[in-house]
Amino acid sequence: MYEFEKYEYEFSKIYKRMLRLELLIKHKIINLSTKVYQNEVMDKYSKFFNNSYIYSKYCSDTKKENYFLAIRDSKSIDNVVKFERIINMLMLRHTLHFIFTEEAFRISEIQNEFYAIKIEKFKELRNNRENLIALRNHIAHFNFKAYNSKKKEYLNSLIMFELSLGCSLGKYGRIPNDLGNKPNMTKIIETIFELSPELFKKDIAHTEFPYNKDRMIVDMYEDIAVLNGWEYCELKSQWDVIRTKYDFNKKKAEREDRTDLETEYIQLPFFDSL
């Protein structure tokens, strides 16, 4: 097996999460900043837009054109449009620099809506940005060795940002990395139930979630398993995960005399309601 084949699924899954997080950060920056500052938004963040260290990174290959400055200095583009275009073109490193250093972004009117939860340890979140940037680079350049060297730290940083920005699709209220080394599947399913019990209920439709409930449970199983010592190549199949979910529901329903849980898996709805 080639090294690429070994990591193909793992890297594609993490890249999707990274992309989703990055797009959400930029979306929130643009929407909240333009809502608060409107057409003065470029002036409010002038320190960032005049930072030569940042804008020098956006030159063309021939160095004859700087895409950043072409937008910033244009006389024909509205300030709100300028802001949107520049934020959307930023590299992750500069996007994170913006949210952690720009004073005009740190006002409560923006911060209270930017973060999905109350940030108790802001310094810890800020310090984890380097791990997030490194993870993004390792994934983009297929640097398997560097990724493996700090894999657990990288994935902890990723889920910390997802949780803080509300990018974990509402699945996590905490980082579930405290289950011990390589917990069994039942333990992981129990943890998923504690974090998101609505995924197990039969009267809540798939359409109430970003995507199919069973797919979400499989994704959560994989995320939690890897955070607690398992390798992606060691994980059980999606069918094993869903069967365990139904077995868990059945036992819980019998033990607690509940009727609100999905207990029948004659036909698994794994590919329904995508």
Backbone bond lengths (Angstrom), bond angles and torsions (degrees), N, CA, C in turn:
res aa  C-N    CA-C-N  psi(-1)  N-CA   C-N-CA  omega(-1)  CA-C   N-CA-C  phi
1 M - - - 1.473 - - 1.523 109.80 -
2 Y 1.339 116.93 130.96 1.452 121.61 176.03 1.531 109.22 -70.77
3 E 1.322 116.19 152.14 1.461 120.50 -179.84 1.527 110.89 -59.54
4 F 1.350 115.85 -38.11 1.461 119.40 178.95 1.522 111.07 -60.48
5 E 1.332 116.89 -42.71 1.463 120.49 -179.49 1.523 111.08 -63.53
6 K 1.324 116.50 -36.45 1.459 120.75 -179.71 1.528 111.30 -62.65
7 Y 1.335 116.64 -37.43 1.461 120.82 -174.83 1.525 114.07 -103.28
8 E 1.328 117.41 1.21 1.461 120.07 -172.43 1.530 112.23 -57.44
9 Y 1.326 117.52 -51.03 1.462 120.53 -178.55 1.527 110.99 -66.04
10 E 1.313 115.97 -44.67 1.466 121.30 -177.79 1.527 110.97 -60.83
11 F 1.330 116.65 -47.25 1.461 120.29 -178.33 1.527 111.35 -69.12
12 S 1.328 117.99 -37.79 1.469 119.63 -179.74 1.529 110.60 -65.15
13 K 1.325 116.60 -37.50 1.466 120.80 178.82 1.527 111.10 -67.06
14 I 1.331 116.77 -44.46 1.462 120.23 -179.25 1.525 110.15 -69.10
15 Y 1.326 117.20 -38.70 1.467 119.71 179.39 1.524 110.75 -61.43
16 K 1.316 117.08 -39.77 1.461 120.61 177.95 1.522 110.22 -61.77
17 R 1.312 117.55 -42.20 1.458 121.15 179.30 1.523 110.97 -66.66
18 M 1.330 116.66 -41.26 1.462 120.73 178.31 1.526 110.90 -62.11
19 L 1.325 116.04 -44.27 1.458 120.36 -179.02 1.521 110.83 -64.12
20 R 1.318 116.17 -43.59 1.465 120.65 179.01 1.526 110.88 -61.04
21 L 1.331 116.66 -42.81 1.463 121.32 179.17 1.524 110.94 -64.60
22 E 1.315 116.54 -46.84 1.458 121.06 -178.08 1.527 111.40 -62.23
23 L 1.321 116.69 -42.48 1.467 120.52 178.99 1.527 111.42 -65.20
24 L 1.332 116.25 -38.28 1.465 119.63 179.43 1.525 111.32 -66.87
25 I 1.337 116.97 -42.11 1.465 120.62 178.20 1.528 110.07 -58.43
26 K 1.317 116.47 -47.97 1.466 120.35 -178.88 1.530 111.32 -65.50
27 H 1.315 116.26 -40.40 1.466 120.81 178.53 1.530 110.45 -59.72
28 K 1.331 116.77 -43.42 1.463 120.62 -179.28 1.524 111.40 -70.26
29 I 1.320 117.09 -40.38 1.467 120.16 177.67 1.521 109.98 -57.35
30 I 1.315 115.85 -49.42 1.471 121.07 -176.56 1.523 111.22 -65.06
31 N 1.314 116.77 -51.76 1.466 120.23 -175.38 1.524 112.72 -63.74
32 L 1.335 116.43 -45.08 1.463 119.32 -176.72 1.524 111.97 -72.84
33 S 1.319 116.79 -40.70 1.465 119.75 -178.46 1.522 111.69 -67.57
34 T 1.319 117.36 -43.56 1.471 119.55 -179.87 1.529 111.15 -71.38
35 K 1.321 116.18 -28.89 1.461 119.76 176.24 1.530 110.90 -66.27
36 V 1.322 116.73 -41.46 1.460 121.51 -176.89 1.529 111.91 -81.33
37 Y 1.335 117.41 -45.92 1.465 120.66 -171.33 1.526 114.24 -102.47
38 Q 1.328 116.41 -15.18 1.459 122.07 178.46 1.535 111.18 50.79
39 N 1.332 118.32 -129.23 1.466 120.09 -172.54 1.529 113.40 -74.93
40 E 1.333 117.57 -4.25 1.465 121.31 177.09 1.530 111.77 -93.65
41 V 1.313 116.14 7.71 1.459 120.68 -171.37 1.528 112.84 -61.32
42 M 1.336 119.11 -36.86 1.461 121.19 179.05 1.530 110.96 -66.48
43 D 1.317 116.39 -38.90 1.468 120.45 179.40 1.523 111.33 -68.29
44 K 1.311 117.14 -38.82 1.465 120.92 -178.44 1.530 111.82 -63.52
45 Y 1.336 116.08 -30.14 1.464 120.33 -179.41 1.528 111.03 -110.94
46 S 1.321 116.93 31.27 1.466 121.09 -174.89 1.532 112.87 -60.36
47 K 1.332 117.31 -33.75 1.465 120.41 178.86 1.524 110.69 -59.30
48 F 1.315 117.01 -42.20 1.456 121.43 179.86 1.532 110.38 -68.17
49 F 1.321 117.16 -47.49 1.463 120.93 -174.85 1.526 112.84 -72.12
50 N 1.329 117.36 -15.52 1.463 121.83 177.31 1.521 112.93 -104.08
51 N 1.314 116.39 10.87 1.468 121.93 179.55 1.530 108.63 -80.42
52 S 1.318 116.89 106.32 1.472 121.05 -175.36 1.526 112.61 -63.97
53 Y 1.334 116.41 -30.40 1.461 118.90 178.68 1.523 110.78 -63.09
54 I 1.328 116.14 -35.35 1.464 120.38 -179.72 1.523 110.94 -79.20
55 Y 1.339 117.98 -54.48 1.461 117.81 -172.78 1.534 113.16 -69.17
56 S 1.339 117.71 -19.43 1.471 119.95 178.13 1.526 112.33 -68.52
57 K 1.322 117.26 -15.49 1.472 121.41 -178.83 1.522 112.65 -82.74
58 Y 1.343 117.40 -0.26 1.466 120.16 -174.67 1.533 112.07 -116.35
59 C 1.327 114.46 38.95 1.462 120.07 176.50 1.529 110.19 -88.44
60 S 1.319 116.00 154.91 1.460 120.47 174.72 1.515 109.30 -70.86
61 D 1.308 117.28 169.22 1.465 121.45 -177.91 1.524 112.36 -59.51
62 T 1.304 115.94 -31.09 1.467 119.59 -179.02 1.524 112.47 -88.77
63 K 1.325 117.25 -3.17 1.468 123.93 179.80 1.535 113.07 67.91
64 K 1.316 116.83 9.73 1.464 119.60 -177.94 1.521 112.62 -85.92
65 E 1.313 116.58 -16.35 1.460 119.46 -178.13 1.517 110.26 -139.18
66 N 1.313 115.25 138.95 1.457 120.83 175.55 1.523 107.41 -113.09
67 Y 1.333 115.53 112.29 1.461 120.57 -174.82 1.530 112.05 -64.33
68 F 1.302 116.25 -36.71 1.459 122.36 179.31 1.531 110.13 -61.49
69 L 1.329 116.03 -52.33 1.462 120.83 -177.35 1.524 112.12 -69.14
70 A 1.324 116.45 -31.51 1.467 119.67 179.04 1.526 110.46 -61.19
71 I 1.320 115.89 -36.69 1.472 120.09 177.94 1.526 109.95 -78.15
72 R 1.329 116.46 -47.71 1.467 120.74 -175.99 1.525 112.17 -58.67
73 D 1.314 117.60 -40.67 1.460 121.98 -172.82 1.518 113.92 -95.05
74 S 1.304 117.62 1.93 1.460 120.18 -178.94 1.529 111.31 -65.88
75 K 1.326 115.97 137.86 1.460 121.22 178.60 1.526 112.03 -90.65
76 S 1.327 116.35 -9.30 1.462 119.82 -174.25 1.530 113.65 -106.07
77 I 1.323 116.30 0.73 1.469 119.98 -177.38 1.526 109.57 -109.95
78 D 1.302 116.35 131.59 1.463 122.77 177.21 1.531 110.07 -62.48
79 N 1.329 116.90 146.76 1.464 121.14 -177.70 1.528 113.66 -57.77
80 V 1.305 116.94 -39.67 1.468 120.20 179.24 1.521 110.38 -64.45
81 V 1.319 116.84 -40.54 1.466 121.19 178.67 1.525 110.10 -68.67
82 K 1.320 117.52 -39.87 1.472 121.31 175.76 1.527 110.44 -56.42
83 F 1.319 114.18 -49.17 1.463 120.08 -178.09 1.526 110.93 -59.32
84 E 1.301 116.20 -47.18 1.464 120.66 -179.24 1.522 111.40 -61.16
85 R 1.314 117.38 -44.70 1.465 120.97 -177.83 1.525 112.23 -66.28
86 I 1.326 116.87 -41.49 1.464 119.24 -179.34 1.529 111.25 -69.28
87 I 1.322 117.55 -44.67 1.467 120.02 179.42 1.528 110.10 -60.06
88 N 1.311 117.00 -41.11 1.469 120.22 -178.54 1.524 113.18 -67.32
89 M 1.329 118.37 -21.99 1.454 120.63 -178.60 1.530 112.76 -94.41
90 L 1.330 117.34 -5.26 1.464 120.24 -175.25 1.517 112.47 -67.28
91 M 1.326 115.27 144.00 1.452 121.31 168.95 1.528 108.75 -71.06
92 L 1.313 116.91 157.86 1.466 120.40 -177.84 1.523 111.83 -56.08
93 R 1.318 117.33 -41.36 1.468 120.61 -179.01 1.531 110.96 -56.86
94 H 1.304 116.65 -43.10 1.459 120.64 -177.57 1.531 111.70 -76.89
95 T 1.319 116.22 -30.94 1.467 119.78 175.06 1.524 110.31 -63.01
96 L 1.317 116.34 -44.17 1.465 120.31 179.18 1.534 110.82 -69.64
97 H 1.321 116.57 -36.85 1.468 119.96 175.00 1.529 110.29 -57.45
98 F 1.307 116.12 -41.59 1.459 121.56 179.96 1.522 111.29 -60.70
99 I 1.322 117.43 -51.20 1.469 118.98 -173.38 1.525 112.96 -71.81
100 F 1.335 116.97 -22.58 1.461 118.91 -177.40 1.523 113.90 -98.84
101 T 1.328 118.72 -12.56 1.468 119.55 -175.04 1.520 114.50 -120.99
102 E 1.310 118.84 -22.25 1.461 120.11 -176.09 1.536 110.92 -76.82
103 E 1.310 115.66 115.21 1.466 120.74 -177.48 1.530 111.71 -61.99
104 A 1.312 116.50 -38.08 1.468 119.99 -178.69 1.529 111.76 -67.41
105 F 1.330 116.21 -17.38 1.464 120.20 177.59 1.523 111.50 -89.15
106 R 1.320 116.42 -14.64 1.466 121.11 -173.01 1.525 112.64 -90.52
107 I 1.304 118.14 10.34 1.463 119.74 179.15 1.528 109.60 -75.58
108 S 1.317 117.33 152.25 1.465 122.04 -174.44 1.525 112.45 -61.91
109 E 1.322 117.35 -33.14 1.459 120.76 -179.15 1.527 111.87 -60.60
110 I 1.327 116.00 -31.01 1.465 121.10 177.34 1.519 110.88 -91.65
111 Q 1.325 116.91 -47.18 1.473 120.82 -174.68 1.527 112.67 -60.91
112 N 1.316 116.88 -38.48 1.463 120.16 -177.88 1.518 113.10 -64.28
113 E 1.331 116.70 -26.02 1.463 120.42 178.27 1.518 112.34 -99.11
114 F 1.329 116.09 -23.71 1.468 119.46 -178.15 1.524 111.28 -69.23
115 Y 1.330 116.50 -44.92 1.460 120.42 -179.35 1.524 109.93 -92.12
116 A 1.329 115.15 140.56 1.466 120.84 -177.43 1.518 111.78 -81.41
117 I 1.321 116.54 -20.13 1.463 121.72 -179.92 1.528 108.45 -132.76
118 K 1.317 115.95 165.69 1.456 119.82 175.18 1.522 108.57 -74.02
119 I 1.318 116.70 123.28 1.462 121.26 -178.04 1.525 109.10 -83.32
120 E 1.312 116.19 107.18 1.463 121.19 -178.03 1.531 111.31 -79.42
121 K 1.345 116.44 -34.12 1.462 120.93 -177.34 1.525 108.55 -125.86
122 F 1.332 115.32 78.43 1.458 120.78 -176.28 1.527 111.45 -62.40
123 K 1.318 116.91 -38.99 1.468 121.07 -179.94 1.523 110.62 -61.87
124 E 1.328 117.03 -38.46 1.462 120.87 179.11 1.529 110.44 -63.77
125 L 1.325 116.71 -43.08 1.463 120.39 178.03 1.525 110.20 -62.92
126 R 1.317 116.55 -45.77 1.470 120.94 -179.98 1.523 111.08 -61.54
127 N 1.324 116.80 -41.78 1.464 120.02 -178.74 1.521 112.65 -67.47
128 N 1.324 117.28 -20.96 1.459 120.84 -179.62 1.525 113.16 -84.73
129 R 1.324 117.07 -1.40 1.470 118.79 -178.86 1.525 112.21 -65.71
130 E 1.349 117.43 -33.57 1.465 119.40 179.92 1.525 111.14 -65.05
131 N 1.331 116.76 -37.24 1.459 119.76 175.19 1.524 111.21 -63.49
132 L 1.318 116.22 -39.83 1.459 120.74 -179.56 1.529 110.46 -65.50
133 I 1.317 116.79 -42.60 1.462 121.35 178.47 1.523 110.58 -64.79
134 A 1.332 116.29 -44.07 1.465 120.17 178.99 1.525 111.01 -62.42
135 L 1.324 116.70 -42.08 1.463 120.73 178.73 1.528 110.30 -60.60
136 R 1.310 116.78 -45.85 1.468 121.58 178.71 1.520 110.72 -57.77
137 N 1.321 117.22 -43.49 1.463 121.06 -179.05 1.524 112.35 -69.49
138 H 1.332 116.85 -40.96 1.469 119.97 179.60 1.531 110.93 -63.95
139 I 1.335 116.15 -40.43 1.460 120.10 179.89 1.523 110.28 -67.24
140 A 1.325 116.58 -44.68 1.467 121.03 -176.79 1.524 112.39 -65.97
141 H 1.338 116.91 -30.42 1.463 120.40 -176.39 1.529 112.68 -108.59
142 F 1.333 116.38 13.84 1.470 121.69 176.97 1.534 112.20 52.74
143 N 1.327 115.35 41.98 1.459 120.53 -179.76 1.524 108.36 -88.81
144 F 1.319 115.75 81.85 1.466 121.48 -173.19 1.535 111.81 -65.32
145 K 1.326 116.23 -41.38 1.469 120.17 -176.98 1.523 111.28 -63.82
146 A 1.326 116.50 -46.58 1.464 120.12 -179.82 1.528 111.01 -65.84
147 Y 1.320 117.20 -38.42 1.462 121.92 177.69 1.522 110.32 -60.78
148 N 1.317 117.50 -46.02 1.465 121.08 -177.66 1.518 112.59 -68.15
149 S 1.329 116.92 -24.71 1.464 119.71 -175.78 1.530 112.41 -65.58
150 K 1.347 116.87 -29.52 1.471 120.73 -179.94 1.532 110.04 -137.74
151 K 1.292 116.11 36.76 1.463 121.40 -172.93 1.528 112.96 -54.30
152 K 1.309 117.17 -49.35 1.461 120.36 -176.70 1.524 111.10 -63.83
153 E 1.351 116.48 -41.70 1.464 120.04 179.01 1.521 110.82 -64.29
154 Y 1.348 116.69 -41.21 1.458 120.55 179.85 1.528 111.22 -62.27
155 L 1.324 116.39 -45.84 1.458 119.78 -177.29 1.525 111.79 -69.97
156 N 1.333 116.96 -32.76 1.473 120.21 173.91 1.525 110.79 -63.59
157 S 1.331 116.27 -41.54 1.465 120.20 179.00 1.520 110.92 -65.21
158 L 1.325 116.62 -40.79 1.463 120.68 179.82 1.521 110.96 -61.45
159 I 1.311 117.31 -48.58 1.462 119.17 -177.19 1.530 110.82 -71.69
160 M 1.330 118.11 -27.24 1.459 120.77 174.90 1.527 110.46 -62.78
161 F 1.324 117.06 -44.34 1.462 120.73 177.79 1.522 111.19 -69.43
162 E 1.320 117.34 -39.81 1.463 120.41 178.05 1.521 110.65 -59.89
163 L 1.301 115.85 -44.67 1.462 121.26 179.68 1.529 110.96 -64.62
164 S 1.315 117.19 -43.46 1.462 121.84 -177.53 1.526 112.40 -66.80
165 L 1.330 116.59 -35.87 1.464 120.92 -177.24 1.525 113.00 -92.85
166 G 1.338 117.53 -3.67 1.456 119.86 -177.26 1.510 111.83 74.38
167 C 1.329 115.45 32.81 1.466 120.84 -175.56 1.521 112.31 -103.24
168 S 1.316 117.43 4.39 1.463 119.69 179.02 1.516 110.58 -92.42
169 L 1.339 116.24 21.81 1.460 122.62 177.45 1.527 111.88 59.86
170 G 1.322 116.65 27.17 1.450 121.38 176.97 1.509 114.58 74.32
171 K 1.329 117.82 15.59 1.453 120.80 -173.05 1.522 113.77 -87.28
172 Y 1.335 117.12 -27.02 1.446 119.43 -171.96 1.524 112.65 -117.78
173 G 1.324 115.47 134.45 1.447 120.07 172.37 1.514 110.37 -105.03
174 R 1.328 115.86 -7.85 1.462 122.37 177.75 1.521 107.75 -157.66
175 I 1.313 116.66 168.46 1.464 120.26 177.22 1.524 108.22 -85.26
176 P 1.329 118.64 111.58 1.476 121.58 -173.93 1.529 112.64 -84.51
177 N 1.321 115.70 67.23 1.472 120.23 -177.14 1.528 111.87 -114.34
178 D 1.335 116.64 22.78 1.462 120.95 -173.31 1.529 112.65 -119.44
179 L 1.336 116.79 30.57 1.464 120.47 -176.16 1.521 112.95 -93.26
180 G 1.325 117.72 3.78 1.453 120.60 -175.81 1.515 110.61 87.94
181 N 1.318 116.66 173.42 1.460 121.09 -177.57 1.528 111.59 -76.14
182 K 1.318 115.91 121.81 1.456 123.83 176.57 1.538 113.35 53.37
183 P 1.315 117.72 62.03 1.474 120.56 176.76 1.525 110.34 -64.55
184 N 1.332 116.86 152.33 1.467 118.54 179.72 1.526 110.81 -74.57
185 M 1.318 115.13 169.56 1.458 120.28 -173.34 1.521 111.77 -63.17
186 T 1.313 117.71 -38.97 1.462 120.31 -179.93 1.521 111.38 -60.94
187 K 1.336 116.80 -41.73 1.462 121.10 177.95 1.525 110.75 -61.54
188 I 1.324 116.44 -39.95 1.465 120.04 179.59 1.524 110.53 -68.32
189 I 1.331 117.07 -41.75 1.474 120.46 178.00 1.526 110.15 -62.25
190 E 1.341 117.53 -39.75 1.468 121.10 176.47 1.527 110.58 -59.76
191 T 1.327 116.20 -41.15 1.457 120.85 179.80 1.526 111.04 -66.15
192 I 1.335 117.11 -40.90 1.463 120.77 177.59 1.525 109.80 -61.72
193 F 1.317 117.00 -40.72 1.469 120.67 178.34 1.531 110.58 -62.41
194 E 1.335 116.53 -42.12 1.466 120.01 178.51 1.530 111.04 -62.67
195 L 1.327 116.66 -37.81 1.454 121.53 -177.04 1.524 112.77 -78.83
196 S 1.337 116.41 -36.03 1.465 119.75 -173.92 1.533 110.59 -149.08
197 P 1.327 117.91 71.33 1.469 121.35 -175.54 1.525 113.83 -62.76
198 E 1.343 117.33 -23.61 1.460 119.74 -178.47 1.532 112.17 -64.43
199 L 1.325 117.08 -22.02 1.463 120.04 177.75 1.527 112.33 -67.38
200 F 1.305 117.58 -16.26 1.457 122.27 -174.87 1.535 112.58 -102.09
201 K 1.311 117.02 -3.25 1.461 120.41 -173.23 1.523 111.75 -93.17
202 K 1.328 115.62 137.40 1.466 120.02 -172.68 1.522 113.48 -76.86
203 D 1.312 118.70 -24.72 1.466 120.41 -175.87 1.524 113.05 -89.96
204 I 1.337 117.37 1.81 1.461 120.79 176.99 1.523 108.16 -102.17
205 A 1.310 116.80 117.15 1.465 122.34 -172.85 1.525 111.73 -72.83
206 H 1.342 114.57 155.33 1.466 120.30 176.09 1.521 111.04 -57.92
207 T 1.311 117.21 -32.49 1.462 121.73 -176.51 1.526 113.39 -68.44
208 E 1.344 116.83 -10.83 1.455 120.54 176.44 1.531 111.97 -78.44
209 F 1.335 116.45 -5.84 1.455 122.08 -176.30 1.520 110.26 -120.47
210 P 1.337 117.19 165.34 1.466 119.55 178.56 1.520 113.03 -59.00
211 Y 1.334 117.10 -32.08 1.455 121.43 173.78 1.522 108.53 -156.69
212 N 1.323 116.18 -179.91 1.453 123.46 -173.86 1.536 112.77 -45.60
213 K 1.341 116.65 133.84 1.474 121.48 -176.68 1.526 112.29 -58.84
214 D 1.314 116.96 -41.86 1.459 119.37 -178.37 1.529 111.52 -68.58
215 R 1.312 116.75 -35.48 1.464 119.62 174.99 1.531 110.02 -63.36
216 M 1.325 116.22 -39.60 1.465 119.85 178.90 1.521 110.93 -63.99
217 I 1.320 116.61 -39.83 1.466 120.19 178.77 1.525 110.24 -64.72
218 V 1.328 117.54 -41.06 1.467 120.75 177.46 1.522 110.30 -62.60
219 D 1.324 117.48 -44.38 1.460 120.64 178.46 1.529 111.17 -61.68
220 M 1.315 115.97 -42.58 1.461 119.60 179.63 1.520 111.24 -65.86
221 Y 1.340 116.28 -40.20 1.464 120.17 177.07 1.522 110.12 -57.16
222 E 1.320 117.04 -47.14 1.458 120.56 -177.99 1.528 111.16 -65.26
223 D 1.341 116.55 -44.73 1.468 120.00 179.73 1.522 111.35 -59.36
224 I 1.328 116.23 -48.49 1.467 120.95 -176.43 1.518 111.49 -68.71
225 A 1.323 116.75 -40.65 1.465 120.23 179.73 1.528 111.05 -60.21
226 V 1.330 116.86 -45.18 1.463 120.86 -178.35 1.526 110.87 -68.91
227 L 1.334 117.42 -36.07 1.466 120.40 177.00 1.526 111.53 -64.33
228 N 1.319 116.82 -20.92 1.469 120.89 -176.10 1.529 113.16 -115.34
229 G 1.331 115.80 29.85 1.459 119.12 167.03 1.504 118.15 108.70
230 W 1.336 118.70 -15.52 1.455 120.53 -179.65 1.525 110.84 -78.09
231 E 1.323 117.04 150.01 1.457 122.34 171.66 1.531 107.96 -94.90
232 Y 1.324 116.23 152.67 1.462 119.43 -179.43 1.528 111.64 -57.96
233 C 1.337 117.02 -36.85 1.468 120.56 -178.66 1.521 112.43 -68.48
234 E 1.332 117.55 -13.28 1.465 121.77 -179.01 1.531 112.84 -96.75
235 L 1.318 117.62 -7.01 1.455 120.76 -172.77 1.523 112.29 -71.74
236 K 1.335 114.80 151.08 1.450 121.32 177.49 1.532 110.44 -73.20
237 S 1.322 115.59 164.82 1.458 119.86 -179.60 1.526 110.49 -72.44
238 Q 1.321 115.28 162.78 1.464 120.13 178.51 1.526 111.16 -60.23
239 W 1.303 116.92 -34.03 1.465 120.85 -179.37 1.525 110.66 -68.44
240 D 1.336 116.71 -39.49 1.467 120.05 176.80 1.533 110.90 -62.06
241 V 1.325 115.81 -39.03 1.459 120.25 179.85 1.530 110.58 -63.28
242 I 1.328 116.16 -47.39 1.464 119.65 -176.56 1.530 111.03 -70.11
243 R 1.308 117.71 -36.70 1.473 119.46 175.37 1.533 109.99 -61.35
244 T 1.321 116.26 -42.23 1.462 119.91 178.96 1.522 110.59 -63.83
245 K 1.328 116.65 -36.92 1.463 120.29 176.44 1.529 110.34 -59.69
246 Y 1.335 117.17 -48.00 1.461 119.99 -178.41 1.528 111.71 -67.45
247 D 1.326 117.19 -37.28 1.468 119.72 176.01 1.527 110.53 -64.03
248 F 1.307 116.24 -41.69 1.467 121.66 177.35 1.528 109.99 -60.45
249 N 1.338 116.17 -46.97 1.466 120.71 -179.67 1.533 111.73 -61.26
250 K 1.322 115.04 -43.39 1.465 119.21 -177.75 1.525 111.28 -62.50
251 K 1.317 116.60 -46.22 1.461 120.29 179.92 1.525 111.27 -65.51
252 K 1.336 116.42 -39.99 1.459 120.33 -179.74 1.524 110.72 -67.64
253 A 1.336 116.49 -39.12 1.468 120.77 179.24 1.525 110.83 -64.60
254 E 1.327 116.85 -41.42 1.469 120.96 179.43 1.529 110.59 -68.99
255 R 1.309 116.09 -42.13 1.470 120.77 -176.62 1.523 111.89 -69.32
256 E 1.316 116.82 -36.14 1.470 120.74 -175.17 1.522 112.81 -109.17
257 D 1.338 116.31 6.69 1.466 121.81 179.59 1.524 111.13 54.10
258 R 1.324 115.19 51.81 1.459 121.22 -178.91 1.525 110.08 -104.55
259 T 1.319 115.15 149.54 1.470 120.38 178.56 1.530 112.06 -122.60
260 D 1.324 116.56 4.52 1.468 119.73 -175.09 1.518 114.32 -96.34
261 L 1.340 117.07 1.30 1.460 120.32 -176.74 1.522 111.83 -101.35
262 E 1.334 115.88 148.11 1.470 121.35 175.82 1.524 108.63 -73.65
263 T 1.303 116.68 120.40 1.474 120.55 -176.61 1.522 113.54 -124.04
264 E 1.326 118.28 -10.78 1.463 121.59 -178.62 1.524 109.74 -104.96
265 Y 1.346 116.19 127.72 1.462 118.67 177.44 1.517 111.31 -128.46
266 I 1.318 115.34 43.17 1.460 120.26 174.74 1.530 109.22 -61.06
267 Q 1.325 115.43 -42.26 1.471 120.75 175.82 1.526 107.71 -129.55
268 L 1.319 115.44 106.45 1.446 119.42 -177.45 1.524 111.11 -70.92
269 P 1.324 118.41 131.72 1.470 121.68 -176.96 1.529 112.32 -88.37
270 F 1.359 117.48 33.63 1.442 120.87 -170.42 1.526 112.65 -62.51
271 F 1.330 116.70 -36.99 1.456 119.44 -176.70 1.513 112.12 -104.08
272 D 1.324 118.07 12.10 1.459 121.36 179.49 1.521 110.50 -87.61
273 S 1.307 115.20 157.02 1.467 123.39 170.46 1.522 112.38 51.80
274 L 1.334 116.84 47.90 1.454 120.47 178.86 1.515 110.65 -73.93
